[in-house]
Amino acid sequence: MKTLVIFFFLFILQTGLQAQQLIWPNNKKAVIVLTYDDALLSQLKVAVPQLEAAHLKATFFLTGDINGETIGKWRALGKKGFEMGNHTLFHPCLSTDDNPVHSEGYTPYSIIREIEVMNHFLYALDGKTLRTYAYPCTETTVGGKDYVDTLRKYGLIKYARVGGDVNEAVIKDFKHLDPLQIPSYGLEDNTTGDQLIGFVKKVQQSGGMGIIMLHGIGGDYITISAAAHQQLITYLENNRDQIWVPTFMQAMDYAFKASK
């Protein structure tokens, strides 16, 4: 009798977990979102051609470093369905980080003001009013104060991406997910193609979503090789019948609506 009760409890638990798993568009088994930070030239020169050849879309979190040389290229990508996200004007981070603008001198309001101005900049780029955001250096504090709730209060951003390790970045529970603190898999220098595919396979096994945070591709900093990136893109292309690869905004819009 005791064994029967345990079996029944496990059955109910498993059924509940299965009920929470989302059904992805076109019966895909999992979701991978590719995000690229800091508006780097290597992304335009290496990542974008690889993405376009595979007919995959991605999100680029831009800073005020976009300039006369690159604005036209980012604008053209926006017209092709790539997402332009907000990564602030000056990318402020703690002074312990290798970053020229230090966030210790900011207040929650001053970072919000900077995000607002960057939103205007991006509107001039792609004409869109709804925007996603990536916290610089994945830090949700400035001047020693958390600004997530301040960001929520002003309503400038619909969804925001934070960091996380390879396990935290596999998202399965969307009912309890804070739309302004969505975890992602932040890569280290020289992350290999096999490591990237290993993460994707982990997401596939979970039936959930995985967001990858990339920087330099074959150059710049926090760099993975062009070959490793191509290995990831080829795997996603070859498994497009099972894996949905939308922009960050598209993925979160669908997931939050479907989880209600």
C-alpha positions as CSV (number, residue, x, y, z in Angstrom):
1,M,0.0,0.0,0.0
2,K,2.8,2.4,0.9
3,T,4.5,1.6,-2.4
4,L,1.3,2.4,-4.2
5,V,1.0,5.8,-2.5
6,I,4.5,6.7,-3.4
7,F,4.0,5.7,-7.0
8,F,0.8,7.7,-7.2
9,F,2.6,10.8,-5.7
10,L,5.4,10.5,-8.2
11,F,2.9,10.1,-11.0
12,I,1.0,13.3,-10.0
13,L,4.3,15.2,-9.6
14,Q,5.5,14.1,-13.1
15,T,2.2,15.0,-14.6
16,G,2.3,18.4,-13.1
17,L,5.8,19.0,-14.4
18,Q,4.8,17.9,-17.8
19,A,1.8,20.2,-17.7
20,Q,4.2,23.2,-17.1
21,Q,6.3,22.4,-20.1
22,L,5.5,24.8,-22.9
23,I,4.5,23.7,-26.4
24,W,6.8,25.7,-28.7
25,P,5.8,27.0,-32.2
26,N,5.5,24.4,-35.0
27,N,6.1,21.6,-32.4
28,K,9.7,22.5,-31.8
29,K,11.3,20.7,-28.9
30,A,13.4,23.6,-27.5
31,V,14.4,27.3,-27.9
32,I,17.8,28.8,-28.3
33,V,18.2,32.6,-28.3
34,L,21.5,34.1,-29.6
35,T,22.4,37.4,-28.1
36,Y,25.5,39.5,-28.9
37,D,26.7,42.4,-26.7
38,D,28.5,45.7,-27.2
39,A,28.0,46.3,-31.0
40,L,31.4,44.8,-31.9
41,L,32.9,44.8,-35.4
42,S,33.7,41.1,-35.3
43,Q,29.9,40.5,-34.9
44,L,29.2,42.4,-38.1
45,K,32.2,40.9,-40.0
46,V,32.0,37.2,-38.8
47,A,28.8,36.4,-36.8
48,V,26.3,38.1,-39.1
49,P,27.4,36.4,-42.4
50,Q,27.3,33.1,-40.6
51,L,23.8,33.8,-39.2
52,E,22.5,35.0,-42.6
53,A,23.9,32.0,-44.5
54,A,22.0,29.7,-42.1
55,H,18.8,31.9,-42.2
56,L,18.9,32.4,-38.4
57,K,17.9,35.5,-36.5
58,A,19.5,37.0,-33.3
59,T,19.5,39.9,-30.9
60,F,22.3,42.5,-30.8
61,F,22.5,44.6,-27.6
62,L,24.0,47.9,-28.8
63,T,25.7,50.6,-26.9
64,G,26.5,54.2,-27.9
65,D,29.7,52.9,-29.6
66,I,27.7,52.5,-32.8
67,N,29.0,55.2,-35.2
68,G,28.9,56.6,-38.7
69,E,30.7,53.5,-40.0
70,T,28.4,50.9,-38.5
71,I,24.9,52.6,-38.0
72,G,23.9,51.8,-41.6
73,K,24.9,48.2,-41.1
74,W,22.9,47.8,-37.9
75,R,19.9,49.6,-39.5
76,A,20.0,47.1,-42.4
77,L,20.0,44.2,-40.0
78,G,17.0,45.6,-38.2
79,K,15.1,45.7,-41.5
80,K,16.0,42.0,-42.0
81,G,14.4,40.9,-38.7
82,F,17.3,41.0,-36.4
83,E,16.6,42.7,-33.0
84,M,18.4,45.7,-31.7
85,G,18.4,45.7,-27.9
86,N,19.5,48.4,-25.3
87,H,22.9,48.0,-23.6
88,T,23.1,51.6,-22.4
89,L,25.1,54.5,-23.9
90,F,28.3,54.1,-22.0
91,H,28.2,50.5,-20.6
92,P,28.9,51.5,-16.9
93,C,30.4,48.7,-14.7
94,L,32.1,48.4,-11.4
95,S,35.6,49.9,-11.4
96,T,37.0,46.4,-10.7
97,D,35.9,45.4,-14.2
98,D,38.0,46.3,-17.2
99,N,35.6,49.1,-18.3
100,P,36.3,52.8,-18.8
101,V,33.0,54.0,-17.3
102,H,32.5,53.2,-13.7
103,S,29.1,52.6,-12.3
104,E,29.9,53.7,-8.7
105,G,29.2,57.3,-9.6
106,Y,25.7,56.4,-11.0
107,T,22.4,56.4,-9.2
108,P,19.4,54.3,-10.2
109,Y,17.8,57.3,-11.7
110,S,20.9,58.3,-13.8
111,I,21.2,54.8,-15.3
112,I,17.4,54.9,-16.1
113,R,18.0,58.2,-17.8
114,E,20.8,56.7,-19.8
115,I,18.7,53.8,-20.8
116,E,15.9,56.1,-21.9
117,V,18.3,58.1,-24.1
118,M,19.6,54.9,-25.7
119,N,16.0,53.9,-26.4
120,H,15.6,57.1,-28.4
121,F,18.9,56.4,-30.2
122,L,17.6,52.9,-31.1
123,Y,14.2,54.3,-32.2
124,A,16.1,56.4,-34.7
125,L,17.8,53.2,-35.9
126,D,14.9,50.9,-36.3
127,G,11.7,52.8,-35.6
128,K,10.6,50.4,-32.8
129,T,9.2,51.6,-29.4
130,L,9.3,48.3,-27.5
131,R,12.8,47.4,-26.3
132,T,14.7,44.7,-24.5
133,Y,17.8,45.3,-22.3
134,A,21.0,43.6,-21.2
135,Y,22.6,44.8,-18.0
136,P,26.2,45.9,-18.6
137,C,28.6,43.3,-17.1
138,T,25.4,41.5,-16.0
139,E,25.4,43.9,-13.0
140,T,21.9,44.9,-11.7
141,T,23.4,47.5,-9.3
142,V,24.8,51.0,-9.7
143,G,26.3,53.2,-7.0
144,G,25.7,50.2,-4.6
145,K,22.0,50.2,-5.2
146,D,19.9,47.6,-7.1
147,Y,17.9,49.3,-10.0
148,V,15.8,46.4,-11.2
149,D,12.6,47.7,-9.5
150,T,13.4,51.3,-10.7
151,L,13.7,49.9,-14.2
152,R,10.3,48.2,-13.7
153,K,8.8,51.4,-12.4
154,Y,9.6,53.5,-15.4
155,G,8.5,50.9,-17.9
156,L,11.2,51.6,-20.5
157,I,12.1,48.0,-21.0
158,K,9.9,44.9,-21.6
159,Y,12.4,42.2,-20.9
160,A,16.0,42.3,-19.5
161,R,18.8,39.7,-19.6
162,V,21.1,38.9,-16.8
163,G,24.0,36.4,-16.6
164,G,24.2,32.9,-15.2
165,D,26.1,29.7,-15.5
166,V,25.5,26.8,-17.8
167,N,22.9,25.3,-15.5
168,E,21.1,28.4,-14.4
169,A,20.7,29.4,-18.1
170,V,18.4,26.5,-18.9
171,I,14.9,28.0,-18.4
172,K,11.9,25.8,-17.8
173,D,9.8,27.6,-15.3
174,F,8.3,30.7,-17.0
175,K,5.4,31.2,-14.5
176,H,7.9,32.4,-11.8
177,L,10.4,34.1,-14.1
178,D,11.0,37.8,-13.6
179,P,10.8,39.4,-17.1
180,L,13.6,41.9,-16.0
181,Q,15.9,39.2,-14.7
182,I,16.1,36.5,-17.4
183,P,19.2,34.3,-17.0
184,S,21.6,33.5,-19.8
185,Y,24.7,31.5,-20.5
186,G,27.6,33.9,-20.5
187,L,30.6,32.6,-22.5
188,E,34.2,32.8,-21.5
189,D,37.2,33.4,-23.8
190,N,37.8,30.4,-26.1
191,T,34.6,28.6,-25.4
192,T,34.6,25.7,-27.8
193,G,32.1,24.7,-30.4
194,D,31.6,21.4,-28.5
195,Q,30.9,23.3,-25.3
196,L,28.3,25.4,-27.1
197,I,26.6,22.4,-28.6
198,G,26.7,20.7,-25.2
199,F,24.7,23.5,-23.8
200,V,22.2,23.4,-26.7
201,K,21.8,19.7,-26.2
202,K,21.1,20.3,-22.5
203,V,18.4,22.7,-23.4
204,Q,16.9,20.2,-25.9
205,Q,16.8,17.5,-23.2
206,S,14.9,19.9,-20.9
207,G,12.4,21.0,-23.5
208,G,13.0,24.6,-22.3
209,M,14.8,27.7,-23.4
210,G,18.5,28.7,-23.4
211,I,19.8,32.2,-24.0
212,I,23.5,32.5,-25.0
213,M,25.4,35.7,-24.3
214,L,28.2,36.3,-26.9
215,H,30.8,39.0,-27.4
216,G,33.7,38.8,-29.8
217,I,33.5,36.3,-32.7
218,G,37.0,35.7,-34.1
219,G,38.2,39.0,-32.7
220,D,37.6,41.8,-30.1
221,Y,37.2,40.5,-26.5
222,I,35.6,37.7,-24.5
223,T,36.2,35.9,-27.9
224,I,35.2,32.6,-29.3
225,S,36.7,31.5,-32.6
226,A,34.9,32.0,-35.9
227,A,35.1,28.2,-36.3
228,A,33.4,27.6,-32.9
229,H,30.7,30.0,-33.7
230,Q,30.2,28.3,-37.1
231,Q,30.0,24.9,-35.4
232,L,27.2,26.3,-33.2
233,I,25.3,27.8,-36.1
234,T,25.7,24.7,-38.2
235,Y,24.2,22.6,-35.4
236,L,21.3,24.9,-35.0
237,E,20.7,24.9,-38.8
238,N,20.9,21.1,-39.0
239,N,18.4,20.8,-36.1
240,R,16.0,23.5,-37.1
241,D,13.2,21.0,-37.2
242,Q,13.6,20.6,-33.4
243,I,15.0,24.0,-32.2
244,W,13.4,27.4,-32.6
245,V,15.9,30.2,-32.9
246,P,14.0,33.5,-32.5
247,T,15.0,36.9,-31.2
248,F,15.0,37.6,-27.5
249,M,11.8,39.7,-27.8
250,Q,10.0,37.0,-29.9
251,A,11.0,34.2,-27.5
252,M,9.9,36.0,-24.3
253,D,6.7,37.3,-25.8
254,Y,5.7,33.7,-26.8
255,A,6.9,32.1,-23.5
256,F,5.1,34.5,-21.2
257,K,1.9,34.3,-23.2
258,A,2.0,30.5,-23.4
259,S,2.7,30.1,-19.7
260,K,-0.4,32.0,-18.5
